[in-house]
Structure formats: C-alpha cells, structure tokens
Amino acid sequence: MKQASRHWLLQPHVIVLVTVICVVGGLLLLRWIAARQQQVTARVEVAAPQIEAASPKASASPLPRALPDGEVERTAARVREVSALVMGLTLLAVQEAIAGNIIPSSEALTERFVARQLLPPTIRPSAARAVLESETAVLYLRYRVEPLALEVVSLGRMPEDGTPIIGRIVTGRDEHSALFIARQSKGATLPDPFLPAAQVIALNWSVEPWRERAFAPQEMEQMQHALRTAQTKQ
C-alpha cells in the first residue's frame, strides 16, 4: 500500500500540479503581503500631521530689522533739518521784505516763522529766543538784513548726535552759501557769525556742498535785488 502511494506521488502530472499550486500560492501570498504594507503606509501618511504643523513656521516672514541709528544717520538727519530751516527762513525774510515788512532781527524772524506755522515736522519752538529744537539738536539762528545773510547752527545734544553743523546763505559778496561741519564733537570752536569760509576751515571745520536742494547763484542775486528794491521804496 505504501509503495502504491509513493508511486502515485511520483507521477509527473502530480509533481507539476503541486509545483503550480506552490507557485500560485506563493504569488498570492506575496501580493497579499505587499497590499498590507501599502495600506499601512498610506494610513501613516494620511494621519501624519507634521507637514501641516510645519507650514505656518515655513511661511512666517522674518521680523523686520531695525533701521540704523548711529552718529552717521543722526548727522544726516540734522543736515536735512538745517537745510529745511535755512531755505524756509530765507524765503520768509525775502517775502516779508518785498511786502514792505523787513524783519529786523533773528529773534523776530524766528518768532514770525513759528507764528506762520512753517516749522519742519521734526522741529519745535524753544523757550529761548532765536532758538529752535529737535530730538537730537539745538538750533540757533543768525540773521543779517543787509546784505542778506542767514546761518542755522545745529549743536547735537549728545556725542552720538554728531558734530556741530552750520548751514549758511549769504548774498552781496564773494562768499558762497555752504554747509560747514566740524571735524570733531568735543572742543569744536564755534566760528563767529558769517566768518569767511577760509577762516571757518582754519578752525577745523570742513566745507561741503549742500546735500539737499539749495538756492542757485542766480536766485540769490534775484532775492538780493528784490530786497534792495524794497528797502529803496521805504
């Protein structure tokens, strides 16, 4: 009986059938295992919250950097203040003279400038006469009626505010309008009003062209002519 069974199992068609069953069964088993792995991976990817949690951080823009605030920046701001004051005060003095209201002194010019609400946004009145103020400087006005000349002297409140600055408008002589900047903060010698440029430079000041818009020589001549005409009529 055992020999008959062994003989039957060794038949070629039986061996082929068993082989086919094993191969097909193995393929089905591998496909089932692969399907299980794909299902597990898909569930993990769908449930994973890392991408959503990280997206706000990735999209958040960096905080803006603070603007520079040093001696160079403050000096530049003070130069703009001086330029605005020199231009505005000069125009007011000329307009008033043409209208027959010659302003006699720097104190009167400052008071009228403030009363007309012509101060730049960063400038405010001071308790002292012929003096204005800003956050970084105290500004002194020097004024001469004939020939027309005007200076704004800006002194920094602290060393970090920069060196002294003088903005000058002059007419009636060879001196040119200019911007003077002291080469040092401590021990800087303040020049006398309307001192010739060569003498100002000798006091350790540098002379520079206006960094902002300034009057052209032709404009200065026209203003001086208008002032003389107004004074002659009076």
C-alpha positions as CSV (number, residue, x, y, z in Angstrom):
1,M,0.0,0.0,0.0
2,K,2.8,2.4,0.9
3,Q,4.6,1.6,-2.3
4,A,1.4,2.4,-4.3
5,S,1.0,5.7,-2.6
6,R,4.7,6.6,-3.2
7,H,4.3,5.6,-6.8
8,W,1.3,7.9,-7.2
9,L,3.0,10.9,-5.7
10,L,5.9,10.4,-8.0
11,Q,3.7,10.6,-11.1
12,P,4.8,13.5,-13.4
13,H,1.4,15.2,-13.6
14,V,1.1,15.2,-9.8
15,I,4.5,16.8,-9.4
16,V,3.5,19.5,-12.0
17,L,0.3,20.1,-10.2
18,V,1.9,20.5,-6.8
19,T,4.5,22.8,-8.3
20,V,1.8,25.0,-9.9
21,I,-0.1,25.2,-6.6
22,C,3.0,26.2,-4.7
23,V,4.0,28.9,-7.3
24,V,0.5,30.3,-7.5
25,G,0.1,30.2,-3.7
26,G,3.4,31.9,-3.2
27,L,2.5,34.7,-5.7
28,L,-0.8,35.2,-3.9
29,L,0.9,35.3,-0.6
30,L,3.4,37.9,-1.8
31,R,0.7,40.1,-3.3
32,W,-1.3,40.0,-0.1
33,I,1.8,41.0,2.0
34,A,2.5,43.9,-0.4
35,A,-1.1,45.0,-0.2
36,R,-0.9,45.0,3.5
37,Q,2.2,47.1,3.5
38,Q,0.7,49.7,1.1
39,Q,-2.3,50.1,3.3
40,V,-0.2,50.6,6.4
41,T,2.0,53.2,4.6
42,A,-1.0,55.1,3.3
43,R,-2.6,55.3,6.7
44,V,0.6,56.6,8.2
45,E,1.0,59.3,5.5
46,V,-2.6,60.5,5.7
47,A,-2.6,60.7,9.5
48,A,0.8,62.3,9.8
49,P,0.4,66.0,11.0
50,Q,4.0,67.1,10.6
51,I,3.5,68.9,7.3
52,E,0.6,70.9,8.4
53,A,2.3,71.8,11.7
54,A,5.5,72.9,9.9
55,S,3.8,75.0,7.2
56,P,3.0,78.0,9.4
57,K,6.6,78.2,10.5
58,A,7.9,78.0,7.0
59,S,5.5,80.7,5.8
60,A,6.2,83.1,8.6
61,S,8.2,86.0,7.4
62,P,11.2,87.2,9.4
63,L,10.9,90.1,11.7
64,P,11.9,93.4,10.0
65,R,15.3,94.7,11.1
66,A,15.5,98.0,12.9
67,L,16.7,101.0,10.9
68,P,20.3,102.0,11.6
69,D,20.7,104.6,14.4
70,G,24.2,105.9,14.8
71,E,26.2,109.1,14.5
72,V,26.2,109.0,10.7
73,E,22.5,108.6,10.5
74,R,21.8,111.3,13.1
75,T,24.2,113.7,11.4
76,A,22.4,113.2,8.1
77,A,19.1,113.8,9.7
78,R,20.4,117.0,11.3
79,V,21.8,118.2,7.9
80,R,18.3,117.8,6.5
81,E,16.9,119.8,9.3
82,V,19.4,122.6,8.8
83,S,18.7,122.7,5.1
84,A,15.0,122.9,5.5
85,L,15.3,125.7,8.1
86,V,17.8,127.8,6.0
87,M,15.6,127.6,2.9
88,G,12.4,128.4,4.8
89,L,13.8,131.2,6.9
90,T,15.4,132.8,3.8
91,L,12.3,132.7,1.8
92,L,10.2,134.2,4.6
93,A,12.7,137.1,5.1
94,V,12.7,137.9,1.4
95,Q,8.9,137.7,1.1
96,E,8.3,139.9,4.1
97,A,10.9,142.5,2.8
98,I,9.2,142.6,-0.6
99,A,5.8,143.1,1.1
100,G,7.3,146.1,3.0
101,N,7.8,144.3,6.3
102,I,11.5,144.0,6.7
103,I,12.3,141.7,9.6
104,P,14.9,143.5,11.8
105,S,16.4,140.6,13.8
106,S,16.9,136.9,14.2
107,E,14.6,136.9,17.2
108,A,11.8,138.5,15.1
109,L,12.4,136.2,12.2
110,T,12.2,133.1,14.4
111,E,9.0,134.3,16.0
112,R,7.4,135.0,12.7
113,F,8.5,131.7,11.3
114,V,6.9,129.9,14.2
115,A,3.7,132.0,14.1
116,R,3.3,131.2,10.4
117,Q,3.5,127.5,11.3
118,L,6.4,127.0,8.9
119,L,8.4,124.7,11.1
120,P,9.5,121.3,9.6
121,P,7.9,118.3,11.2
122,T,10.9,117.4,13.4
123,I,11.5,121.0,14.7
124,R,9.7,122.6,17.6
125,P,10.0,126.1,19.3
126,S,12.3,126.7,22.2
127,A,11.9,128.9,25.3
128,A,14.9,130.9,24.3
129,R,14.6,133.5,21.6
130,A,16.1,132.8,18.1
131,V,16.4,129.1,19.1
132,L,14.7,126.0,17.9
133,E,14.9,122.4,18.9
134,S,14.7,118.9,17.6
135,E,15.2,115.5,19.2
136,T,18.9,115.4,18.5
137,A,19.9,119.1,18.3
138,V,19.5,122.6,19.5
139,L,19.4,125.1,16.5
140,Y,20.5,128.7,16.7
141,L,19.5,131.3,14.1
142,R,21.9,134.1,12.9
143,Y,20.5,136.7,10.6
144,R,21.6,139.8,8.9
145,V,19.4,142.2,7.0
146,E,21.9,143.9,4.6
147,P,23.4,142.3,2.7
148,L,21.1,139.4,3.4
149,A,22.8,136.6,5.2
150,L,21.4,133.8,7.4
151,E,23.0,130.9,9.3
152,V,21.5,128.0,11.2
153,V,23.8,126.5,13.8
154,S,23.0,122.9,14.8
155,L,24.6,121.6,18.0
156,G,24.0,117.9,18.9
157,R,22.5,117.2,22.3
158,M,24.8,114.1,22.8
159,P,28.1,112.9,21.2
160,E,26.1,110.3,19.4
161,D,24.1,113.0,17.6
162,G,27.2,114.1,15.6
163,T,29.4,117.1,15.3
164,P,28.2,120.8,15.1
165,I,26.7,121.9,11.7
166,I,26.3,125.3,10.2
167,G,24.1,126.0,7.2
168,R,24.8,129.4,5.6
169,I,23.0,131.5,3.0
170,V,24.8,134.8,2.1
171,T,24.4,137.5,-0.6
172,G,26.1,140.7,-1.7
173,R,29.8,139.5,-1.6
174,D,32.1,136.8,-2.9
175,E,31.2,134.4,-0.1
176,H,29.1,131.4,-1.3
177,S,26.4,129.6,0.5
178,A,27.7,126.4,2.0
179,L,27.4,123.7,4.6
180,F,30.0,123.6,7.3
181,I,30.6,120.5,9.5
182,A,33.0,120.4,12.4
183,R,35.6,117.7,12.3
184,Q,35.2,116.9,16.0
185,S,32.5,117.0,18.6
186,K,34.5,117.8,21.7
187,G,36.4,121.0,21.8
188,A,35.0,122.3,18.5
189,T,35.4,126.1,18.1
190,L,32.2,127.8,17.0
191,P,33.0,130.4,14.4
192,D,31.7,134.0,14.6
193,P,28.6,134.8,12.5
194,F,29.3,134.9,8.8
195,L,33.0,134.4,9.2
196,P,34.7,133.9,5.8
197,A,34.9,130.3,4.7
198,A,38.7,130.2,4.8
199,Q,38.7,131.2,8.4
200,V,36.0,128.7,9.3
201,I,38.1,125.9,7.7
202,A,41.1,127.1,9.7
203,L,39.0,126.4,12.9
204,N,39.0,122.7,11.9
205,W,35.7,122.7,10.0
206,S,35.1,121.2,6.6
207,V,33.1,123.0,4.0
208,E,30.8,120.9,1.9
209,P,28.2,121.5,-0.9
210,W,24.6,121.4,0.1
211,R,23.3,117.8,0.3
212,E,19.8,119.0,-0.2
213,R,18.3,121.5,-2.7
214,A,19.8,125.0,-2.2
215,F,19.5,128.3,-3.9
216,A,21.3,128.8,-7.1
217,P,23.6,131.9,-7.5
218,Q,21.0,133.5,-9.9
219,E,18.3,133.0,-7.3
220,M,20.4,134.6,-4.6
221,E,21.0,137.7,-6.9
222,Q,17.3,138.0,-7.6
223,M,16.5,137.9,-3.9
224,Q,19.1,140.5,-3.1
225,H,17.8,142.7,-5.9
226,A,14.3,142.4,-4.6
227,L,15.5,143.3,-1.0
228,R,17.3,146.4,-2.2
229,T,14.3,147.5,-4.3
230,A,12.0,147.1,-1.3
231,Q,14.4,149.0,1.0
232,T,14.7,151.8,-1.5
233,K,10.9,152.2,-1.7
234,Q,10.8,152.5,2.1
